[in-house]
């Protein structure tokens, strides 16, 4: 059961974000009830380390007792003349791989008609997505985000390293699963999965962003990059129900955490 108590802290003046005293952000952050970032929709029978999904692409690591996930990415520019009225989301989070809740924070690169729309958001699914208006986002910006859990409380932080601004969200949540950590490109949902905006390619992890110690996770036994989780690493390809590839991740680079996801089809 989600607690009714939450606080949103925002607008850290500069980097490093943790060194700044946050100002208070009004809790009037806008909700977008028609678009949600849902748990993974599995397509077909997964092979060890390889999964096909109808709405996710990227990487997940599975296990128990996850307390932290860290990620970074470069905000992609979407080709709205090619794919008008489409959507794409980039986020890090806990849960959602094999259960019905997700604690996540990230950015969207959407096409409103033939115009690009870029913004930051957070979501405690099944509660609706909430936009973070205090954090401006533009194509090419270097982003990092963290979802951390301790003593029944989640702390979500997202930083725009290009502008030097950051936002922090704190929320109580009872009995979370904490059975997976994820670094995901998603086609969000509105009852059904929405068409995926043509983002060409998005780069995630330290090798591409220069933000150290991303993409990492912590679960009490392992603290390290994606590759440190060995046989628990799941590489996720997004496909249509008919088997057409929509978004495909590369292999991890030599740092064990960085990868790209390439758009194939809306």
C-alpha positions, 0 to 999 in steps of 0.5 A: 500500500502506497503511503499518502505522505510524500515530499518533493525537493527540487532545484539544486543550484549546481553540481555536485548535486549532493553538496547543495541544499535543496529548495522546496518545490511546490507539490503541484507537479502535474500528472499525465494520467493517460501516459504511464510507465508500466511493468515489463510486458513479456513477449514469448518465453525468455531465454537465459539472459535474453528477454523480448518485451512489448514495451521495454528495451535495455537491461535489468538485473534480478535478485532480492533486496535491491536498495539502489540503482544508478543510471545515466543517459544522453537525451535523444532528439526525436524525429517527429516528422517521421513519427508524429504523435509518438512517445519514448521514455528513458529511466532507471528504477527498481521493480517492474521486471517480474512484479506489478510495481515500479519505482522509477525516474527519468525523461521523455522525448515525445512527439506532440504532432510533429513537434518534439516535447522533452521533460523529466518525470517520476512515477510510483506505478500504479500511481500516475506519472508526475512531471517535474517542471523544475528540471528543464530537459533538452536533446543532447543533455547529459542526465543521471538518476538514482532510485534508493531505498532505506527503512521504508522510504524511497529517495529519487534524484535526477540531475541534468549535468548540462544545466547543473540543475537537479530534483529530489523526490522522497516518498514512503512506500510499504513492502516494496518488492525490490527484486530487480533494477533496470536501465530502460527505454520504454514505449509508455502505455495508455491502456495499451502500449503507445507507438514508439517515437523515432529516437534514432539511438540513445547512449547510456552509462559512464562510457558515453556520459562521463558520469562515474559509477553508472549504470550500477546497482546495489542489492546487499550482496553486489555493488557494481555495474550491470555486468557484475550481476552475472547470470542475473543480467537480462538483456531486453529487446522490444518487439511488436506482438507480430515479432517486428523489432522496435528497439534493440540494445547493444552488448555492454561495453568493456566498463560492464555498464554502458550500452546503446539502444537503437530505434527500429520501428514505432 
